[in-house]
Structure formats: structure tokens, C-alpha cells
Amino acid sequence: MKKALMLCALLSIMAFTASATPYVIGDPYPGINGDVIGDLSAFDIRQIRFLQLDQNLIQAEIDLNYDGGDLTLAQFSTGTNILNIGDLLFRAGGDYRYGVALQTHSNSPNAGSSFHTGGQAILAGALYQINAGGVLTADDMLTDACPTCYRPNEAVWMWNQNGSVTQLTNAINNPVSVAYANQGNPAELLVRISFVPDNTFMQALLGNQLSVHFASATCANDIVDGRLVVPEPGTWVLLGAGLIGLGLWRRKTSRA
């Protein structure tokens, strides 16, 4: 009973800490107009802000330009290639472990008759576990159309076929919303995505094991890749003091 009470207190304090502070991951490639490679600066990412991080909901806001400011996040055609908004991916131990799509998708639109057809749907707003073969790179998406034009080895999309991903939680109602941050040229978008985590995701999150990876488009011309560190170091001091106090209280009451 004592151990269960202490574990409950630990998880409660950690969950509160995770939800207390917005965590910001900035664009490591600001460059001129934001894009490193870019098509008319149409795919710049400025930052990702995590507004809620607890066992009930994960909520993030992404500031970016995509498809000239299209509020539907529609596909973008450039030459012979069709580009899509990237999936929000999470790594642990250097491997892609979890992902959430901003739009429901299945096949790679540029794959033709290659390996990346016949996939099952990835549902927007649902949390997935990524297994072997569960991510596609920019090179996979564009089928070697221009390997020197983009970052070919960057993961951009999840791929669902023959157990390559496993759905962990269902999507909430309206998991993705898009609004204008400003209507400049190109217009900047504010994309909010919300999803429900599962226990394994929360354990990795609270253990500081997750990093965030997001490509503004499936060509990976602008990406955000950063560590999601929670809770803050100072919290562990408070957490330790709280647990010591809890232990002393338990000892005192047991002797009374």
C-alpha cells in the first residue's frame, strides 16, 4: 500500500510538471526567409510549441508556411512532384518510435507502381507506434525524382503496411485546426494538433527519452528536430523533497 501511494504521488507530480510549461522547439535552419532550400519560402517552419503534455492530452502548435498559406493543408504540386504536409514524428534512442499525422493519408502520391502503394490509412490525430519500415523518407516520397534538391534521408511520413505501424489511441474530434498567424506573402499558418497519448508514450516523455521531428513538406526542405525535455531539472529537487516528506509522513503515522 505504501509503495502504491508513493508511486501514485510520483506520477501525479510528474504529470502536473509536464503540463505546467509550454515547451518550444525552434527552427534550426532559419536562413534567409526561413527556408534552407525552399520553393518561394512556401515551406518555412518557425517553431513548435507544446502547450499541454499530460496523460489526458498532448497539444502542440506549429508556426509555418505551407502551400502559400492554404488553410486546408492541401497537396502542393511543384513540377512533376506532389508534396504533402509532414507527419509529427517522435524518436527515442535514435529510432522513430511514435507518430501523429496532420492529415489522413495512405499511399505516397509520387510512388506510381513502386513499393509505397497499397498501404492502409494513417488517420489524422491518432497516435501510432512506428515499427520496422514504418517511416518514409523524402527520397521514398519523391521516388528519386531529384535526390540533390532536397534532404533525401529525412523521415517525413508514416507508412502503414503489414504491421509497419500500430495504432495506439483513437483520434479526438477535430484533432487538427488551421488558422492564419498573419496573411503576409506567403501567409503564415498556425496549425494546432491534439492527440491522446498512451502509457508507453508518457513513460518515454517523462523519462526525457523523446525528440520531435517534423518536416514542413514531404520534400523535407525545412525541418524541425529537437529534444523534448520534461520535467525541468529544478522540478526533480522539489519532487525529491516531496517524496521524502511523504515517506516521513508515512513513517510518523505508522508509529502513532
C-alpha positions in Angstrom: 0.0 0.0 0.0 2.9 2.4 0.9 4.7 1.7 -2.4 1.5 2.2 -4.3 0.8 5.5 -2.6 4.3 6.8 -3.3 4.1 5.7 -7.0 0.8 7.5 -7.3 2.2 10.6 -5.9 5.2 10.4 -8.2 3.1 10.0 -11.3 0.8 12.8 -10.3 3.6 15.3 -9.6 5.4 14.3 -12.9 2.2 14.7 -14.9 1.5 18.1 -13.3 5.0 19.2 -14.2 4.7 18.1 -17.8 1.6 20.1 -18.3 2.8 23.2 -16.5 5.2 24.7 -19.0 4.9 25.3 -22.8 8.0 23.7 -24.4 9.3 25.3 -27.6 11.4 23.7 -30.3 12.7 26.3 -32.8 13.8 26.0 -36.4 17.5 25.1 -36.5 17.6 26.4 -40.2 16.3 29.9 -40.1 18.3 31.1 -43.2 17.1 33.8 -45.4 13.2 34.0 -45.3 13.3 30.9 -43.2 13.9 28.1 -45.7 17.2 26.4 -46.4 16.2 25.1 -49.8 12.5 26.1 -50.1 10.2 26.8 -53.0 9.5 30.6 -52.8 9.7 30.2 -49.0 6.5 28.2 -49.1 7.5 25.7 -46.5 9.2 27.5 -43.7 8.8 26.3 -40.1 9.3 28.8 -37.4 8.7 26.7 -34.3 6.6 24.0 -32.5 5.2 24.9 -29.1 3.8 22.1 -26.8 1.0 23.7 -24.8 -0.2 20.6 -23.0 1.8 17.5 -22.0 -0.1 15.1 -19.7 -1.8 11.7 -19.7 -5.0 13.2 -20.9 -3.9 15.2 -24.0 -0.8 16.3 -25.9 -1.4 19.6 -27.7 1.1 21.4 -30.0 1.0 24.5 -32.2 3.2 24.7 -35.3 4.0 28.0 -36.9 4.8 27.5 -40.6 4.2 28.5 -44.2 2.8 25.7 -46.3 1.3 25.8 -49.8 1.2 29.6 -49.9 -1.0 29.7 -46.8 -3.6 27.1 -47.7 -5.8 26.6 -44.6 -6.7 23.1 -45.7 -3.1 21.9 -45.8 -3.9 20.7 -49.3 -1.3 18.9 -51.5 1.1 21.2 -53.3 2.3 20.5 -56.8 5.7 21.6 -58.0 6.8 20.4 -61.4 6.0 16.7 -61.6 6.0 16.2 -57.8 3.2 16.3 -55.4 4.1 17.4 -51.8 2.2 16.9 -48.6 2.4 18.3 -45.1 4.7 16.1 -43.0 3.7 13.9 -40.0 4.7 14.8 -36.5 7.3 12.1 -35.5 8.9 11.2 -32.2 12.2 9.5 -31.7 13.6 7.6 -28.8 17.1 6.2 -28.7 17.7 7.4 -32.2 14.8 5.4 -33.7 11.4 6.6 -34.8 9.0 5.2 -32.2 5.8 7.3 -32.4 3.9 9.5 -34.9 0.8 11.5 -35.4 -0.4 12.6 -38.9 -1.8 16.1 -39.5 -3.8 14.7 -42.4 -5.2 11.3 -43.1 -3.1 9.6 -45.8 -2.1 6.2 -47.2 -0.1 5.9 -50.4 2.8 8.0 -51.4 1.4 10.3 -54.2 4.6 10.1 -56.3 5.2 6.3 -55.9 3.4 5.1 -59.0 3.7 1.3 -59.0 6.6 1.1 -56.6 6.7 -0.4 -53.1 4.8 2.5 -51.5 1.3 1.7 -52.8 -1.4 -0.4 -51.2 -0.9 1.0 -47.7 -3.6 1.3 -45.1 -4.8 4.7 -43.9 -2.9 6.7 -41.3 -5.6 8.6 -39.5 -5.0 12.3 -38.6 -4.8 12.8 -34.9 -4.3 9.2 -33.9 -1.1 8.1 -32.1 0.8 5.3 -33.8 3.7 3.2 -32.7 6.3 3.0 -35.5 7.7 -0.4 -36.3 10.2 -1.7 -38.8 9.6 0.0 -42.2 7.1 2.4 -40.7 8.5 5.7 -42.0 9.1 7.1 -45.5 11.9 9.5 -46.3 11.8 12.4 -48.7 13.6 10.2 -51.2 10.9 7.5 -50.8 8.2 10.0 -51.3 9.7 11.5 -54.4 11.0 8.3 -55.9 14.4 9.6 -56.7 12.9 12.5 -58.7 15.6 14.9 -57.5 17.8 13.5 -54.9 20.1 16.5 -54.9 17.2 19.0 -54.5 16.0 18.1 -51.0 17.2 16.3 -47.9 16.6 12.7 -49.2 17.3 10.8 -45.9 14.9 12.8 -43.7 11.8 10.9 -42.5 8.7 12.8 -43.5 5.7 10.4 -43.4 4.5 7.2 -41.6 3.8 4.2 -43.8 1.2 1.6 -42.8 1.5 -1.8 -44.3 2.0 -5.3 -42.9 2.5 -4.2 -39.3 4.8 -1.3 -40.1 2.8 0.9 -37.7 0.4 0.1 -34.8 -2.4 2.4 -33.9 -2.2 3.1 -30.1 -5.0 5.6 -29.5 -8.0 6.9 -31.3 -8.2 10.5 -32.7 -10.3 13.0 -30.8 -12.9 15.1 -32.6 -11.3 17.7 -34.9 -7.7 16.9 -33.9 -6.2 19.5 -36.3 -7.1 23.1 -36.7 -5.5 25.7 -39.1 -5.7 29.4 -38.9 -3.7 32.4 -40.2 -0.9 33.7 -38.0 -0.7 36.5 -40.4 -1.6 36.9 -44.1 1.7 38.1 -45.5 3.3 36.8 -48.7 3.4 33.9 -48.2 0.8 33.7 -45.5 1.9 32.2 -42.2 -0.2 29.4 -40.7 -0.8 28.4 -37.1 -1.6 24.7 -37.0 -2.8 23.1 -33.8 -2.7 19.4 -33.4 -4.0 17.4 -30.4 -3.8 13.7 -29.6 -4.3 11.3 -26.8 -1.1 9.6 -25.5 -0.8 6.0 -24.2 1.2 4.8 -21.2 4.3 3.9 -23.2 4.4 7.3 -24.8 4.0 9.0 -21.5 6.8 6.9 -19.9 9.2 7.9 -22.7 8.1 11.5 -22.4 8.5 11.8 -18.7 11.8 9.9 -18.9 13.2 12.6 -21.3 13.6 10.0 -24.0 11.7 11.7 -26.8 12.8 14.0 -29.5 10.5 15.7 -32.0 10.9 15.6 -35.8 8.7 17.4 -38.3 9.1 18.3 -41.9 7.2 21.2 -43.3 6.5 19.2 -46.5 7.4 15.7 -47.7 10.4 17.1 -49.7 11.9 17.9 -46.3 13.2 21.2 -47.4 12.7 22.6 -43.9 12.6 20.5 -40.8 12.4 20.9 -37.0 14.3 18.3 -34.9 14.8 18.8 -31.2 14.7 17.1 -27.8 11.6 17.3 -25.8 12.9 17.6 -22.2 10.4 17.4 -19.3 10.3 17.9 -16.4 12.7 20.8 -15.8 15.8 19.9 -13.7 14.6 22.1 -10.8 11.5 20.1 -10.5 13.4 17.0 -9.5 14.6 18.8 -6.4 11.0 19.6 -5.5 9.9 16.2 -6.4 12.6 14.5 -4.2 11.7 16.8 -1.3 8.1 15.9 -1.7 8.7 12.2 -1.8 11.0 12.4 1.3 8.2 14.3 3.1 5.7 11.7 2.0 7.9 9.0 3.4 8.4 10.8 6.7 4.7 11.3 7.0 4.0 7.7 6.3 6.6 6.7 8.9 5.2 9.1 11.5 1.6 7.9 11.0 2.6 4.2 11.2 4.2 4.8 14.6 1.3 6.7 16.0 
